[in-house]
Amino acid sequence: MCTYSYGTHDQVARFTDATKAIAELAGTTYNYGKEIWTLLMDKTEATFPEPSAPADATDKAALEKYKMLLRMWIDDEKEYRRDKSKVFRVIMSQCTMAMKNKIETLPGYKKFETDDDVIALLGKMKELVYSTDKAQYEFWTMQAAMRKLINLKQGDKESLMDFNKRFLDQQEVTEVSA
C-alpha cells in the first residue's frame, strides 16, 4: 500500500514508493502526464513558452496562426494547472492521519495549498520523513540509522533491484541524519 506516513520505522521507504506510484499513475492518466511525472520525480515545473507575435501585423494568415497558438498556449497552461491541482489532492489523500496533521500544522502550508505547489508539499514531507533533529535522542537516531545501513541484508526472496532500492533509501536517510 503506497501511503505517506509519519512516525513509522519505514516512513522513508513509504515516501519514496508513494511518490513513484503517484508519478507513474499521473504519467498514464493525466493529459500532461509526462510533465506531472517530471514535476513529481525531478521537482521541476513544466514551462510552456508563450508564442511570439508576428512581426508583420498586416499579414492576416500569420495573425490567425498567432491567435490559434495563443489559444492553445492558454489551454495548455490551464490544463497543466488543473492536473497539478489534482496531483496535490492525490498526494494529500495518500497521507496517513499523522502525516496529514503534521503537514497541515507547518508554517506556510496554506500558501502552497492555495497555489497547489506540489514541489513545496513534497519538500516539506521529505523534510519530515528524513528529519532526525526533532527526535528525542538525536545522536541515538543518527547511530541507529548508521547501524541499520551497515546491517542491511538482502531478503531470501527479495530481488536485487528491490534490495538496491532499499539500500539507496537507507543510505540517503543515513546521510541526511549525519
C-alpha positions in Angstrom: 0.0 0.0 0.0 1.5 3.3 -1.1 0.9 5.9 1.6 2.9 8.7 3.1 3.4 8.0 6.8 4.9 9.8 9.7 6.3 8.3 12.9 6.8 4.8 11.5 10.1 2.9 11.0 9.6 2.7 7.2 8.4 6.2 6.6 11.3 7.0 4.2 10.7 3.9 2.0 6.9 4.6 2.0 7.6 8.2 1.0 9.7 7.1 -2.0 7.3 4.3 -3.0 4.2 6.5 -2.8 5.8 9.3 -4.8 6.9 6.9 -7.5 3.5 5.3 -7.6 1.7 8.6 -8.0 4.2 9.7 -10.7 3.6 6.5 -12.7 -0.2 6.9 -12.3 -0.1 10.5 -13.4 2.2 9.7 -16.3 -0.5 7.4 -17.7 -3.7 9.1 -16.5 -3.4 12.9 -16.9 -3.3 14.9 -20.2 0.0 16.3 -19.1 1.3 13.1 -17.6 4.9 13.5 -18.7 5.1 17.0 -17.2 3.4 15.9 -14.0 5.8 12.9 -13.8 8.7 15.3 -14.1 7.2 17.5 -11.5 7.0 14.7 -9.0 10.2 12.9 -9.7 12.6 15.7 -10.7 10.8 18.5 -8.8 10.8 20.8 -11.8 7.9 22.7 -13.1 6.9 22.4 -16.8 7.1 25.6 -18.8 5.1 26.3 -21.8 6.7 29.0 -24.0 4.3 31.8 -25.0 4.0 32.1 -28.8 5.6 35.3 -30.2 3.5 37.8 -32.0 4.0 38.1 -35.8 6.5 40.7 -36.9 4.1 41.9 -39.7 0.8 42.9 -38.1 -0.9 43.2 -41.5 -0.3 39.6 -42.5 -3.7 38.0 -41.8 -2.5 34.4 -42.1 0.3 35.0 -39.6 -2.1 36.8 -37.2 -4.6 34.0 -37.4 -1.8 31.4 -36.7 -0.7 33.5 -33.7 -4.2 33.7 -32.3 -4.6 29.9 -32.7 -1.2 29.3 -31.0 -2.0 31.7 -28.2 -5.3 29.9 -27.6 -3.5 26.6 -27.5 -0.9 28.0 -25.1 -3.6 29.3 -22.7 -5.4 25.9 -22.8 -2.1 24.1 -22.1 -1.4 26.3 -19.1 -4.9 25.9 -17.8 -4.9 22.1 -18.2 -1.5 21.7 -16.6 -2.6 23.7 -13.6 -5.7 21.6 -13.4 -3.6 18.4 -13.5 -1.2 19.8 -10.9 -4.1 20.6 -8.6 -5.4 17.0 -8.9 -2.0 15.6 -8.1 -1.8 17.8 -5.0 -5.1 16.3 -3.8 -4.0 12.8 -4.6 -0.8 13.3 -2.6 -2.8 14.6 0.4 -5.3 11.8 0.1 -2.4 9.2 0.3 -1.2 10.7 3.6 -1.9 8.9 6.9 -3.7 10.9 9.5 -0.5 11.5 11.4 1.3 12.8 8.3 -1.7 14.9 7.2 -1.9 16.5 10.7 1.8 17.2 10.7 1.8 18.8 7.3 -1.3 21.0 7.9 0.3 22.5 11.0 3.5 23.5 9.2 4.0 27.2 8.6 3.3 28.2 5.0 1.0 25.2 4.4 -2.0 27.3 3.5 0.1 29.2 0.9 1.3 26.1 -1.0 -2.2 24.5 -0.7 -3.7 27.6 -2.3 -1.1 27.6 -5.0 -1.2 23.8 -5.5 2.6 23.9 -5.0 3.4 20.2 -5.3 7.2 20.8 -5.1 6.8 22.7 -1.8 4.5 20.0 -0.4 6.9 17.1 -1.3 9.8 19.1 0.0 8.1 19.6 3.4 7.1 16.0 3.5 10.6 14.9 2.7 12.0 17.1 5.5 9.6 15.5 7.9 10.4 11.9 7.0 14.1 12.4 6.8 14.4 14.6 9.8 16.3 13.5 12.9 16.7 16.8 14.6 13.3 16.7 16.2 13.9 13.2 17.6 14.1 12.9 21.3 17.6 11.4 21.2 19.2 12.9 18.1 22.6 11.1 18.4 20.9 7.8 19.1 18.8 8.3 16.0 21.9 9.0 13.8 23.7 6.0 15.3 20.6 3.8 14.6 20.4 4.9 11.0 24.1 4.0 10.5 23.7 0.7 12.2 20.6 -0.1 10.0 22.7 0.7 6.9 25.6 -1.5 8.0 23.4 -4.4 8.9 21.2 -4.2 5.8 20.9 -7.6 4.1 19.0 -8.8 1.1 16.0 -10.9 1.9 15.7 -14.6 0.7 13.0 -13.8 -1.9 13.9 -10.2 -2.4 15.1 -9.2 -5.9 18.4 -7.4 -6.4 16.6 -4.4 -7.7 14.3 -4.2 -4.6 17.3 -4.6 -2.3 19.2 -1.9 -4.2 16.3 0.5 -3.9 16.0 -0.3 -0.2 19.8 0.2 0.3 19.8 3.5 -1.5 16.9 4.8 0.5 18.6 3.8 3.7 21.9 5.4 2.5 20.1 8.6 1.9 18.5 8.5 5.4 21.9 7.9 6.9 23.5 10.8 5.0 20.7 13.2 6.0 20.8 12.2 9.7 24.6 12.6 10.0 
